Amino acid sequence: MTKTEDWRPMNAAPRDGSRILAVVHRSEQWPAEVELVRWGTPRHEAEACWYTADSGPSSTVVFSEGELACWMPLPRPPPGL
């Protein structure tokens, strides 16, 4: 089970292209949610940014710095898998 203290501030998130879990702030339309993201320069973007790690080449979902609240590393797979 994930504990609140497992979440870390976004300014401490790795910007090396590794995949992480990040919380997207809630909005008027949507509740807060967790996304699998990475830092990098996706196709069709001019600068590096946070984007969903499962984005396709023609449908990249990009997040601004202020949209992501906090992050945590991915859990390790269970032993033997």
C-alpha positions as CSV (number, residue, x, y, z in Angstrom):
1,M,0.0,0.0,0.0
2,T,1.3,3.5,-0.9
3,K,1.8,5.9,2.0
4,T,1.4,9.6,1.7
5,E,5.1,10.1,2.7
6,D,6.2,8.0,-0.3
7,W,5.3,10.9,-2.6
8,R,8.0,13.4,-3.3
9,P,8.0,17.0,-4.6
10,M,8.3,17.3,-8.4
11,N,11.4,19.4,-8.2
12,A,13.2,16.3,-6.9
13,A,12.0,14.1,-9.8
14,P,14.6,12.5,-12.1
15,R,14.9,14.2,-15.5
16,D,16.9,11.4,-17.1
17,G,14.0,9.8,-19.1
18,S,13.2,7.2,-16.5
19,R,9.5,6.4,-16.0
20,I,7.9,7.6,-12.7
21,L,4.5,7.9,-11.2
22,A,3.2,11.4,-10.9
23,V,0.0,13.0,-9.5
24,V,-1.8,15.4,-11.8
25,H,-3.5,18.1,-9.9
26,R,-7.3,18.0,-9.9
27,S,-9.1,20.5,-12.0
28,E,-12.7,21.7,-12.3
29,Q,-13.4,18.9,-14.8
30,W,-11.3,16.0,-13.4
31,P,-10.2,14.6,-10.0
32,A,-6.5,14.2,-9.2
33,E,-5.1,11.1,-10.9
34,V,-1.8,9.2,-11.1
35,E,0.0,9.1,-14.5
36,L,3.0,7.2,-15.7
37,V,5.3,10.0,-17.0
38,R,8.9,10.7,-18.1
39,W,11.0,13.8,-18.8
40,G,12.2,14.3,-22.3
41,T,11.6,15.8,-25.7
42,P,8.7,13.9,-27.3
43,R,8.2,14.0,-31.1
44,H,6.6,17.3,-32.3
45,E,7.8,19.2,-29.2
46,A,10.5,21.8,-29.3
47,E,11.6,21.5,-25.6
48,A,11.9,18.9,-23.0
49,C,8.8,18.5,-20.8
50,W,6.9,16.0,-18.7
51,Y,4.8,13.7,-20.9
52,T,2.9,10.4,-20.5
53,A,5.2,7.5,-20.9
54,D,2.6,5.6,-22.9
55,S,2.0,8.4,-25.4
56,G,2.0,7.4,-29.0
57,P,4.0,9.3,-31.7
58,S,1.0,11.1,-32.9
59,S,-0.9,11.6,-29.6
60,T,1.6,12.8,-27.0
61,V,0.1,14.1,-23.7
62,V,2.3,16.8,-22.3
63,F,2.1,18.3,-18.8
64,S,3.2,21.8,-17.7
65,E,5.4,22.0,-14.5
66,G,2.4,23.2,-12.5
67,E,0.1,20.4,-13.5
68,L,2.1,17.7,-11.6
69,A,1.8,17.8,-7.9
70,C,4.3,15.1,-6.7
71,W,6.0,11.9,-7.8
72,M,7.3,8.5,-6.7
73,P,9.5,5.8,-8.3
74,L,7.8,2.8,-9.9
75,P,7.6,-0.2,-7.6
76,R,9.8,-3.2,-8.4
77,P,8.1,-6.2,-9.9
78,P,7.5,-9.2,-7.6
79,P,10.3,-11.7,-7.4
80,G,10.3,-14.4,-10.0
81,L,8.6,-12.4,-12.7
